[in-house]
Amino acid sequence: MSRLRSAEWYEGDDRNAYIHRAWMRRGNPEDALDGTKPQIAIANTASDLTPCNMHLNEVAESVKHGVWAAGGVPYNLPVVSLGETQVKPTAMLWRNMAAMAMEEMFRANPIDGLVLLGGCDKTIPALLMAAASVDIPAVVVPGGPMMTGYFRGQALGCGTDVWRLSEEARAGEITGAQFLASEQSMIRGKGHCNTMGTASTMAVVAEALGMTIPGFAGTPAADARLLALSHETGKLIVDMVAAERTPSRIMTREAFLNAIVAVAAVGGSTNSVVHLLAIAGRLGVDLTLDDFDATGAGVPVMANLQPSGAYLMDDLYRAGGVLGVLAQVRDLLRADPITVTGRPLVDYLDDRPVYDADVIRPREEPLMADAGIAVLRGNLAPRGALVKPAAATPELLQHTGPAVVFDSIEDMRARIDDPDLDVTADSVLVLRGCGPKGYPGMPEVGNMPLPQKLLAQGVRDMVRISDARMSGTAYGTVILHVAPEAAAGGPLAVIRTGDLVTVDVENRMLNVAVSDEELAERRASASTEAAYAAPVRGWARLYVDHVMQADTGADLDFLVGFSGPDVARESH
């Protein structure tokens, strides 16, 4: 092991070293700051306002014990925490801010290694973006999904059943009182959503990238084994520091391709695309939307989990876990990428029995064949758009219908249930102004509610298109991340109600039946442009001025790449 990074703070007998050591004594052992013990920061996204991460302080204690046991010195480092269900206008607005703040704190402090505690949707992406930009040894501890809640004897999927039950309430199939009663049953305890939503997907991504102890992702938050694995992670990070096993050595291009396969195999969230692109951008890894189509679109869905299937995350864990799923698609995984242990991910796929073949399907009987995230292009999305076929209605994956256009989320909410709205089941609902710049922050509103008069007719899905995202817990034939977005001058800004829109997922096309010449001549309406965000100060202003488009990860342009761990100047 070469000289510890923290020695730049603590070694020597000058005034600066004295100050750095003296203020950190505070009960630490005499040899804690002698330059031989790795200083480990536990980047902790626990917050009472991030309900999915509230238990991470307990997890941090287990990590600390592991760090001490391995001869390191642990420190709790609270970092920006983003609660998906709580913050407005959208947690995605602050993912880059959280990553930037984390990066600066990781670099500025006497830290030799990082344990990254995340759970809720944006916390693991932000942590990985920051760790990649600093590139000191780091390992992820995923906070885990909650146990399944039940209502009227039926299992409830967090998020997924919110969308289902709310539509049933709007259609009059259940009463408002019944809808509200289910609220008491859905969130059973600690942990993030129990569906294969974005939180679970990003834990899978972290494992497939090699950034967790293999077998950690999907461990339920309430399971004692999560604390045991957290302890082991604390021990492991000390070894990683000695081996100088950094994120750039682990998260190679081949590892990103493995993550794409993993997302497809578990039926993961479309949000993983924008996060993987952003993480890759921090490392200088050449990853594009084409890689998602080429590597992931033909992968079978092996996990029968909501929102694509029937079961929930604790079912996956008892059936064989994430490694049990990956073992079914082992032939599609790259063999070379290593994990935080120094061994390749594929080494952990031997002898992975499946204990419930309905939850984790055998390779010859997948839940769905060739159902990974598909990338569509055409004159409505020149730089691409995404659709998740596993969550869609098969007969709508090839569809032509007239557009019903909404200029903003407020416009949509004001008119969607208007009995005079000119809409049928064949219509294509189009929502604009909800991309990274336009909202701002690219919120999870792409899965628009269906018009109430169509719900009353029994309609339960329609083609919906937007420059927004949708929750990983959501479902439907929803086309998302249209790039360029309307607020960045994309064609979505000038599409009109009545224009015929064609979706052809098999041929990867998304087109509007308007000539290129007419599209070029059209101008966005005053009402369309008036709905775009125009912040005058603060983070939102910085964000709108510098955010890139969804097809490159929606990072800020000046944050792409990494600056490494070095700090040039002293503080005193």
N, C-alpha and C positions, 0 to 999 in steps of 0.2 A: 504494500500500500504506500502510495506517495504521501507527501505531507498533507495533513488535513487542511481543508479550506478554512476551518474555524481558527486554525493557528495564526492566520493573518490578523485576527483580533486579540488572541490570548497569549501568544508567545512574546517573550521579551521582558525587559525591566524598565521600559520607558513609561512616560506618563499615560500615553494612550492605552497600552496594554494593562496598566494598573487600573484605569477607569473601567475598561471592558470587564476585567475579572472581578473587581471589587463589588460592582453593582449586581453581579450575578451569583455571588456567594450564597446568601439567603438560605442557608441550611444544606446546600449541596455538599457532598463529600469533598475532602481536601483535594483529591486527585481529579475531580470532575472537570477542571479547567486547566489541566497540565499539558494539553496539546496532544494527548494520546487517546482520548476517548471521543468517539464521534458524537457530535452534537446533532440531535435529531428533532426536527420540528414536526409536530402533528398538526397539519393544516386542517382545522376543525370547522365545519360548516354547521355546527349545532346552533339552533336558534329556536326560541319559543314561537316565533312567527314563521318558521319553516316546519310545519307539523311533521312532515316526513323525516326530518333530521333531528327531532327533539331528543332522541335517545343517544346521540353521538357523543355526548359527554361521558356516558357510561362506557361506550366503546373505546374512547380515548384512554380511559384508565387502564383497560386491558392492554392496549398498545404500549402504554408507558411501562407496565410491568415487563413486557417482552423486551423492550429496549434496555431497561436496567439489567435484565437477566443476561443479555448478550454483551454487556460491557459498554453500552452507550449511555448518553445523557438525554432524556426526553424533555421536551417543552411543548406545552399546549399553545398553539398559535391560532386564535380565533380569526377567521377570514370572512369575507363577504358571503352572506348566505341568501339565497333566492328561493322563496317559497312559491312554487308554481300556482297554488290555489289562491294565494292571498294578494300578491302585488298587482297593481294596475299601472300602466295599461297592459303590460305583459312582461314576464320575467326575462324574455329574450332581449328586451331593450338593454338589460344590464349584464348579460352574459359576458360581453367583452369588457365591461367596466370591472366586473369581478375578477376576470382573468388578468387584467392589467394591474389591479391592486395587489392581487396575489403574487404575480410575477415580481413586482417591485419589492414586496416584503420578503420573498424568498431570497432575492439577490442581496438585499440591504443588510440582512441579519447574519450572524455567525452560525450558519447552518451547513452541515455536511451531508445530510440526507433528509428526505421528506416522506412522511406517511400522509396520504391524501384521503380524508374522510368525507365521503359524499353519499348522496342518496337521491334527493329530489332532482328533477329533470336536468336543470342547468348546472348543478353543483359539480358533478363528475366531469362534464365537458370543460367548464371553466378551470377546474383544478388541473386537468391534463394539458390544456392550452398553456397555462402558466408554467407548469413543470417543464414542458417542452421548450419554452422560451428561455428558461434558465439552465436547463440540462445538467442538474445535479441528480444523483441517484434518488429515485422516487418510486413509490408503490401505492396502489389504491386499496383502500378498505371500503367496499360497497356496504351501505347501511342496511340493505336487505328489505324485502317486501313484508307487508303486514300479513297476519293470518287472515283466513277467509271469514267474512261476516255473512250472516244469514238473515233473510227476511221471509216470513211466511214459509219457512222450511226450505227455501231455495238459496243457493250460494249467490252472493253478490260480487260482481267484478267492479272494482273502483274505477270510476270514470265511465267505463263501457256501459254499465247499467244505469248511470246517470243519464246518458244520452238516450238509452232505450226507454227508461221509465218516464222521462220528461216528454218524449214523443207520445207515449201511451196516455199520459195525462192530458196532453193537448188534443189527442184524438178522442178523449172521453172513455177510454177503455179501463182506466183506473181513476179513482177520485183524487182530488187534490189532497185530501187528508191522508189517503194511502201513500201518495207520492212523498209527502212530508214525513210520514211514519217510517219509511224506508231509510231516511236520513240517519235515524238513531242506530241502525243496524250495520251500515256499510263500513264504517271505520272502526275496526274491532280493537286496534291497539297500535303499538309502535311500528314504524316502518313506512315505506312508500307504497304506491299502488300495487295491488296484487295481480294485476293483469300484465300482459306483455306490452305495457305502455312505454313511454320514453325512459322512465327511471329504470325499469327492469332491462330495457334494451341497452342503455348506456352501461349498466353493470356487465352485461354480456359483452359489449364492445370492449370494455376495459380488460376483461379476461381474454378475449380473442386477440387483442393487441399485445398480450403478454404482460399486462401491467398489474395483475393481481396474482396472489397465490392460486394456482390452478385448482378449480373446484370451489372457489369462494363465491362467485357470482350466483345469486339466487338463493343463498342461505337465508332463511326467514329471520327477520329482525328479532323476533322473540325467542329464537332457538339458541340455547346455550352454546352450541357449536360456533355461532358467529363470534362470541367473545373469545373462544379458544383460538379460532383462526386469527382474530385480531392480535392476540398475544403472540402467535407465531409470526405474524407480519412485523411486529415490533422487533423480534429477534432477527428476522430476515433483513431488515433495512440496514442493520449494523454490518452484516456480511456483504450487502450490496455496496456499501461505502468502501469497504476494504477491496472489493473487486472492481471498483470504479464502473459499476454497471449502471449506466445512465439511460434516460429515456431515448436518446438518439440511437443507442445500440439496440434497443428493444423494439421501438416503434419504427421499423423499416417499411419500405413500400410493400414488401411481401406480407408483413404483419397487417397492414391496412387491408390488403386483399383478403386475408383470413377473416378480418372483422366483417367485411362485406358478406362473405359466405355465411358467417355466424348469424348476422342480422336476418338474412333470408331464411335460414334454417329454423329460426325460432319465430318467424313471422313478425319481425321487429318493426319499430316505429320509423316512419319516414323522416322524423326529426334527426335520426342518426346520420342521415346524409349530410345535412348542413353542419353538424358537429364534427364528423370525421373530416370533412373538407377543411374546416377551420383548424383542427389539431394538426393535420398534415401540413397546412400552410405555415404553421409555427416552426415546423421541423425542416421545411424546404423539401418535403416529399412531394413528388409529382403525382398528384391524385386528381382525377377529374370525374365529372358525371359519367363519361363514357365507361370508366372503370366499374361503376355500379351496375350499368347495364351489361357489360361484357362478362363480369365476374359473378354478379348476383342474380340477374334476372332468370337464369335457367336453373337456379338451385331449388330443390323441392322444400316445401315447408314440412318439417318433421315434428314440430311441437304443436299439439292440439290445444292452444291457449287462446283465451279471449285477448283481443277482439276478433281474431281470425277463426278461432275454434271455440271449444267448450269449457276448458279447464282453467285453473288459476295457478299462481306461482308456487304455492305450497304443494300443490299436486305435482308440479314439475320436479320439485325437490325430492319428494318421496319416490318418484318414478325413475330417478336416475340422474337428475340434475342437468346442468348445462353441458357438462362433459359427456353425459349420456347422449344428448342431442348431437354434439359435435362428432362423436364416434360414428354416428350414422352417415355423416358426410365427410369422413376422414379422407377419402380419395380426392376431395375437392380442395383440401387445405394444403398450403405450402408447408414443406417439411422443415425449412431452415430457420424461420424466426424463433428466437429464444424468448423465454419469459423472465420475470424478475428473479427466478431461481437459477437462471443460467442455462436451464435445459429447454429444449424445444417444446412448444405446446403439444405437438403430436405425440410426444413421449408419454403424455398423461392420458392418452385415449385407449391404451391397452386395458383389457379386462374391465370394460365398462358395461355391466349388465343393465338391462332395462327391466324394471319391475312392474310396469304397467304399460302395455303396448298400445293402449288407447290414448294415453297422454303423450308418450314419445313413440311415434310410429316407426315401424321397421322401414328400412330404406326402400324395400319393394312395395310398400303400401303407404306412401306419404299422405299427409292431410291434403296437400295440393301439389301438383307437379308444376315446375317452372313458374313459380308464383312470387319470386323475389321482386323488389321494387323496380319498376320500369321507368325509363326516361323517355318522355315524349318530346318531339320537336315539330315545328311547323311555323306557319306565318303568324300564329297566335303566341308561340313561345320559341322565338329564334334561338335562345340560349338554353332552352330546356324547361321541362316541368316534370313533376313526379306523380306517380299513381301507385298505390299498393293493391295489386290485383287480389291478394289473399283476403282483403277486407271489403272487396267490391262485389257488386252483383254481376255474375258472369255475362248475362245477356246485355248489360250496359257497357261492356268494354269495347264494343263496336256500336257506335250510336251517332245519329245525326238528328239535330233538333234546333229549334229557334232559341236564340239567346233571350234571357230575361236578365237585364243588367241592373246592378245596384252600384251606385257611386261610392258608397261607404258603408261601414257597419251600421251606422245610424239610419241610413236610407233603407238598408235591408230590414232592419228591425221594425221600422215604421210601416213598411209596405208588405212584408212577407205574408201576413195573415189577412190582408185586405181582400174581402170577397170579390171585389171588382178587378183584382190583379189578373192580367191576361196570361195565364199559365196553365199548362197541362202536364201530364206525366212525361210527355216527350220533350218538354222544354229543357233547356240547359241553363241552370242558375249560374250567373257570373257575378262575382264580387271583386271590386278593384279598390285600390288605395290602401291596401292592407299589407304591403310588402315592407322590407326593412326601412326604407325612407318614408313611405307614405303614411304609416300608422302613427308613430314610428315603432319599429321593433318587430314587425312580422308576427302578429299574435296568432293564437290557435283558434281562429274563427272560420277556417275554410270549410269545415263540416257544417254548413248552414242548416238551420232547421227547415224542414219541408213546410210548404204552405198548408195551413190548417184545412183548407177545403179539399186538398188532395189527401191529407191524412184521413179525413172522414170518408174518402172513397176507397181507402185501403192501401194507398200508395205508401211504401216504406223506404224507397230509395229513388234518387234521381241523379243525373250527372251534375256535378257542381265543380266550378272552376274558379280559382282565385290565385292571387299573388301572396296569399297568407300561408300559414302552416295549419295543421290540426293536431289535436292531442293524439299521442300514441295509443291512447285507450279508445279512440273513436273508430268508426267504421263507415262504410258507404263508398260509392263510386265518386270519389273526391279527388280532383286533380289540383295539385298544390305547387307552391314555389315557382310559379310562372315567372320566367326571367327573359328579358328585363321586366321588372315590375312597372305598373302604370306610372308611378311617380318618377321613375327614371326614364320615361319616354317610351316604354314598351307598347306594343300593339294593343295590349289590354286596355290602354287609356282611351282608345278610339272605337272599340267595338260598340255596336248599338243594339238595342232591343230589336229582335226580329232577324238579325243576321243568323245565317245557318252555320252552326258549329258542328264539326265532325271530330269525333274521338275514335281512334283506331289503335288500340293498345298493341295488338298483334304486330302491326306494322310500324309502331312507335310514332304515330302521327297525331298532331293536334292542330287543326286548321279551321279558319273561318272562311266562308265562301265570299270573299271580297278580294278583288285584284290587288296586287302589290301597289299599283299606281294609285288606286283609290285610298288604300290604307295610308300611303304617304301623303296624300292630300288632306286627309281628315285631320281635324284638330280636336283636342280634348275640350269638352264643354266647360263652361265656367263653374258649373256645379261640381264637376269631377275635380277640377284643380283646387277649388275652395275646400275640398275635404282633405287635401294632403296636409300632413303635419308641417308646421312652420315654427319650431321652437326658437326663441330668441336668446336663450342663455343656458348655462349648465350642461350637464352630460348629454341631454337630448339634442342640444344644438351641435355639440361635438360629434355625436353619433350620426346625425343626419348629414352632416358635412363630409363625413369620412367613411361611412359604412359601405361595404361592397355588396354585390348582389348575391342572391341565394346560391347560384350555381358555382360560386367560389367559396362559400362558407359563411358569408355575411359577417366576416371579421372587419375591423377597421383597417384601412389601407396602410397606415403607418405601424400596425402591429404585426403584419405578416413577417415571418422570419423570426430569428431569435438573437438575443444579445449575449447569451452565455452567463456565467456566474460571476465574472470579475467586477469588482468595484474599484475605481481608479483612485479615489481620494479618501483621506482620513476625516474623521468627524470632529476632532478636537485640535 
